[in-house]
Amino acid sequence: MDTSFQNIMFAFGLTLFAGLSTGIGSALAFYTKQTSEKFLAGALGFSAGVMIYVSMIEIFVKARASLEIVYGASKGYFVTTVSFFAGIAIIAIIDKLVPEHENPHEVRCVTDACSEKRKNSELYRMGMFSAMAIAIHNFPEGLATFTSAIQNPQLGISIAIAIAIHNIPEGIAVSVPIYYATGDKKKAFKYSFLSGLSEPVGGLLGYFLLVNLFNESMYGIIFAVVAGIMVYISLDELLPTAEKYGEHHIAIYGLISGMIVMAASLLMFS
């Protein structure tokens, strides 16, 4: 085994570790009772806190830094802001395009059975949206981890550990609503696993196919768009549902806890 191949395998291993740590978060759903609506409210608030904080404090800032390198301070900030709101517009359009009989925002129920079905549909859809946003986010993040590990193994280790810690609460954001909607642990784990799997896939594809095309501008725009998507999901889906299933303060305490956990993980590896 030559050195270059060893480096590639090492970088892939780190990226795989970082991405699949979402499974740790999803496993937490396996040890909760499906009837605990207070836990669900707190977990959804927690997920919203994670996604809002990492979007505004980490992802948006990284996107702006990348775009300012390409376009300069003023134009780079402008492109970042436009891309952020473009992400919000994209997910809002997707939300509206979902057929009414599948869109929980449009369903009208009068019976208890229909109401329960609507709640489950709402949670399932929320989990799938979260999985999509996290998968898109993890793709360029995987490329960053992979290339950093090849260029500087020590830096790659630090980045991989930091991302792994970030991905644990992101795994909760995917698995908890899907598990509560379906009662299916395997399905909750599967979608959380797949959202994390995009990280090593992004690393490999980026290195072998896109390394010459994936410039600072593309990186910045994608990250800003993803930040917008994650903020929209948090405000339109996660928080309102958390309020619906539990007391207002449970959702808010979960929100603040999620922000604290994400802030701590960023501080540990800053």
C-alpha positions as CSV (number, residue, x, y, z in Angstrom):
1,M,0.0,0.0,0.0
2,D,1.6,3.2,-1.1
3,T,1.6,6.4,1.0
4,S,-0.9,8.3,-1.2
5,F,-3.4,5.4,-0.9
6,Q,-2.9,5.3,2.8
7,N,-3.6,9.0,3.0
8,I,-6.8,8.7,1.0
9,M,-8.0,5.8,3.2
10,F,-7.1,7.7,6.3
11,A,-9.0,10.7,5.1
12,F,-12.0,8.6,4.1
13,G,-12.0,6.9,7.5
14,L,-12.1,10.3,9.3
15,T,-14.9,11.5,7.0
16,L,-16.9,8.3,7.5
17,F,-16.5,8.6,11.3
18,A,-17.7,12.2,11.2
19,G,-20.7,11.6,9.0
20,L,-22.0,8.4,10.6
21,S,-21.9,10.0,14.1
22,T,-25.5,11.0,13.2
23,G,-26.3,7.4,14.1
24,I,-25.4,8.2,17.8
25,G,-28.1,10.9,17.8
26,S,-30.6,8.7,16.1
27,A,-30.0,5.9,18.6
28,L,-31.2,8.2,21.4
29,A,-34.7,7.8,19.9
30,F,-34.5,4.1,20.6
31,Y,-34.5,4.7,24.3
32,T,-37.5,7.0,24.6
33,K,-41.1,6.0,25.1
34,Q,-43.3,6.9,22.1
35,T,-46.0,8.3,24.5
36,S,-43.7,10.8,26.0
37,E,-44.9,14.0,24.3
38,K,-42.9,16.2,26.7
39,F,-39.7,14.5,25.5
40,L,-40.8,14.9,21.9
41,A,-41.5,18.6,22.4
42,G,-38.1,19.1,24.1
43,A,-36.3,17.1,21.5
44,L,-37.9,19.1,18.6
45,G,-37.0,22.3,20.4
46,F,-33.5,21.0,20.9
47,S,-33.2,20.2,17.2
48,A,-34.4,23.6,16.3
49,G,-31.8,25.2,18.6
50,V,-29.0,23.1,17.0
51,M,-30.1,24.0,13.5
52,I,-30.7,27.7,14.0
53,Y,-27.4,28.2,15.9
54,V,-25.2,26.2,13.6
55,S,-26.9,27.9,10.6
56,M,-26.4,31.5,11.8
57,I,-23.2,31.2,13.8
58,E,-21.3,28.6,11.8
59,I,-22.6,27.9,8.3
60,F,-23.6,31.4,7.3
61,V,-20.2,32.8,8.6
62,K,-18.3,30.2,6.7
63,A,-20.3,30.9,3.5
64,R,-19.6,34.6,3.9
65,A,-15.9,34.1,4.4
66,S,-15.7,31.9,1.3
67,L,-17.6,34.3,-0.9
68,E,-15.7,37.4,0.4
69,I,-12.5,35.7,-0.8
70,V,-14.0,35.6,-4.3
71,Y,-16.1,38.7,-4.5
72,G,-14.6,41.0,-1.8
73,A,-16.2,42.1,1.5
74,S,-19.2,44.0,0.3
75,K,-20.3,41.9,-2.7
76,G,-19.4,38.7,-0.9
77,Y,-21.7,39.6,2.0
78,F,-24.4,40.5,-0.5
79,V,-24.2,37.1,-2.3
80,T,-24.2,35.3,1.0
81,T,-27.4,37.1,2.1
82,V,-29.1,36.5,-1.3
83,S,-28.1,32.8,-1.2
84,F,-29.4,32.5,2.4
85,F,-32.9,33.8,1.5
86,A,-32.8,31.7,-1.7
87,G,-32.5,28.7,0.5
88,I,-35.6,29.8,2.4
89,A,-37.4,30.4,-0.8
90,I,-36.5,26.9,-2.1
91,I,-37.8,25.1,0.9
92,A,-40.9,27.3,1.1
93,I,-41.7,26.4,-2.6
94,I,-41.1,22.7,-1.9
95,D,-43.5,23.0,1.1
96,K,-46.2,24.6,-1.2
97,L,-45.7,22.1,-4.0
98,V,-46.5,19.1,-1.8
99,P,-50.0,17.8,-2.7
100,E,-52.7,18.9,-0.2
101,H,-53.6,15.4,0.9
102,E,-49.9,14.9,1.9
103,N,-49.3,18.4,3.2
104,P,-50.0,18.6,6.9
105,H,-50.4,22.4,6.7
106,E,-53.5,22.0,4.4
107,V,-55.2,19.0,6.0
108,R,-58.6,19.6,7.7
109,C,-59.6,16.9,10.2
110,V,-62.5,16.7,12.6
111,T,-62.1,13.2,14.0
112,D,-59.5,12.0,16.5
113,A,-58.2,9.3,14.1
114,C,-57.7,11.9,11.3
115,S,-56.1,14.3,13.8
116,E,-53.6,11.6,14.9
117,K,-52.9,10.7,11.2
118,R,-52.2,14.3,10.5
119,K,-49.8,14.6,13.4
120,N,-47.9,11.5,12.2
121,S,-47.7,12.8,8.7
122,E,-46.5,16.2,10.0
123,L,-43.7,14.6,12.0
124,Y,-42.6,12.2,9.3
125,R,-42.5,15.0,6.7
126,M,-40.5,17.2,9.2
127,G,-38.0,14.4,9.7
128,M,-37.5,13.9,5.9
129,F,-37.0,17.7,5.4
130,S,-34.4,17.7,8.2
131,A,-32.7,14.7,6.6
132,M,-32.6,16.4,3.2
133,A,-31.1,19.7,4.6
134,I,-28.5,17.9,6.7
135,A,-27.6,15.6,3.8
136,I,-27.0,18.6,1.6
137,H,-25.1,20.3,4.4
138,N,-22.9,17.3,5.0
139,F,-21.9,16.8,1.3
140,P,-19.6,19.9,1.0
141,E,-18.6,19.5,4.7
142,G,-17.4,16.0,3.8
143,L,-15.3,17.4,1.0
144,A,-13.8,19.9,3.5
145,T,-12.9,17.2,6.0
146,F,-11.6,14.8,3.3
147,T,-9.3,17.4,1.7
148,S,-8.1,18.8,5.0
149,A,-7.1,15.3,6.2
150,I,-5.1,14.6,3.1
151,Q,-3.3,17.9,3.3
152,N,-2.8,17.9,7.1
153,P,-3.8,14.8,9.0
154,Q,-3.7,16.5,12.4
155,L,-6.0,19.2,11.2
156,G,-8.2,16.6,9.6
157,I,-8.6,14.8,12.9
158,S,-9.6,18.0,14.7
159,I,-12.2,18.9,12.0
160,A,-13.6,15.3,12.0
161,I,-14.1,15.3,15.8
162,A,-15.7,18.7,15.7
163,I,-18.1,17.7,12.9
164,A,-18.8,14.4,14.6
165,I,-20.0,16.2,17.8
166,H,-22.1,18.5,15.6
167,N,-23.7,15.6,13.8
168,I,-24.9,13.9,17.0
169,P,-27.7,16.5,17.6
170,E,-28.4,16.6,13.9
171,G,-29.1,12.9,14.0
172,I,-31.7,13.7,16.7
173,A,-33.3,16.2,14.4
174,V,-33.9,13.5,11.8
175,S,-34.6,10.4,13.9
176,V,-36.9,11.7,16.6
177,P,-39.8,13.0,14.4
178,I,-39.6,10.0,12.1
179,Y,-39.6,7.5,15.1
180,Y,-42.5,9.3,16.8
181,A,-44.5,9.4,13.5
182,T,-44.0,5.7,12.6
183,G,-42.9,3.9,15.7
184,D,-40.3,2.3,13.5
185,K,-36.8,2.4,15.0
186,K,-35.2,0.9,11.9
187,K,-36.7,3.6,9.6
188,A,-35.6,6.4,12.0
189,F,-32.1,5.1,12.1
190,K,-32.0,4.5,8.3
191,Y,-32.8,8.0,7.4
192,S,-30.5,9.5,10.0
193,F,-27.8,7.1,8.7
194,L,-28.3,8.1,5.1
195,S,-28.2,11.8,5.9
196,G,-24.8,11.3,7.6
197,L,-23.6,9.0,4.8
198,S,-23.6,11.9,2.4
199,E,-20.5,13.2,4.2
200,P,-18.1,10.4,3.2
201,V,-19.8,10.3,-0.2
202,G,-19.2,14.0,-0.6
203,G,-15.6,13.6,0.4
204,L,-14.9,10.9,-2.1
205,L,-16.8,12.4,-5.0
206,G,-15.5,15.8,-4.3
207,Y,-11.9,14.6,-4.3
208,F,-12.0,12.4,-7.4
209,L,-14.6,14.2,-9.5
210,L,-15.2,17.8,-8.3
211,V,-12.0,18.9,-6.7
212,N,-11.2,21.2,-9.7
213,L,-14.7,22.6,-9.9
214,F,-15.6,23.0,-6.3
215,N,-14.3,26.5,-5.7
216,E,-14.8,28.9,-2.9
217,S,-17.8,30.5,-4.7
218,M,-19.7,27.3,-5.1
219,Y,-18.8,26.2,-1.5
220,G,-20.1,29.5,-0.1
221,I,-23.3,29.6,-2.0
222,I,-24.2,26.0,-1.1
223,F,-23.5,26.6,2.5
224,A,-25.6,29.9,2.6
225,V,-28.5,28.1,0.9
226,V,-28.4,25.3,3.4
227,A,-28.3,27.7,6.3
228,G,-31.5,29.3,4.9
229,I,-33.2,25.8,4.5
230,M,-32.3,24.8,8.1
231,V,-33.6,28.1,9.6
232,Y,-36.9,27.7,7.7
233,I,-37.3,24.1,8.8
234,S,-36.7,25.1,12.4
235,L,-39.1,28.1,12.4
236,D,-41.8,26.6,10.2
237,E,-41.8,22.9,11.3
238,L,-39.8,22.1,14.4
239,L,-40.7,24.9,16.8
240,P,-44.5,25.0,16.0
241,T,-44.7,21.2,16.4
242,A,-42.7,21.3,19.6
243,E,-45.2,23.9,21.0
244,K,-48.1,21.7,19.9
245,Y,-46.9,18.6,21.7
246,G,-45.7,20.2,24.9
247,E,-45.7,23.2,27.1
248,H,-44.3,26.4,25.7
249,H,-41.4,26.5,28.1
250,I,-40.4,22.9,27.4
251,A,-39.9,23.8,23.7
252,I,-38.0,26.9,24.6
253,Y,-35.8,25.1,27.1
254,G,-35.1,22.5,24.4
255,L,-34.3,25.3,22.0
256,I,-31.8,26.9,24.4
257,S,-30.2,23.6,25.3
258,G,-29.7,22.8,21.6
259,M,-27.9,26.1,21.1
260,I,-25.8,25.5,24.2
261,V,-24.7,22.1,23.0
262,M,-23.8,23.3,19.5
263,A,-22.0,26.4,20.9
264,A,-20.0,24.2,23.3
265,S,-19.0,21.9,20.4
266,L,-17.8,24.9,18.4
267,L,-15.9,26.4,21.3
268,M,-14.1,23.1,22.0
269,F,-12.6,23.0,18.6
270,S,-12.3,26.7,17.7
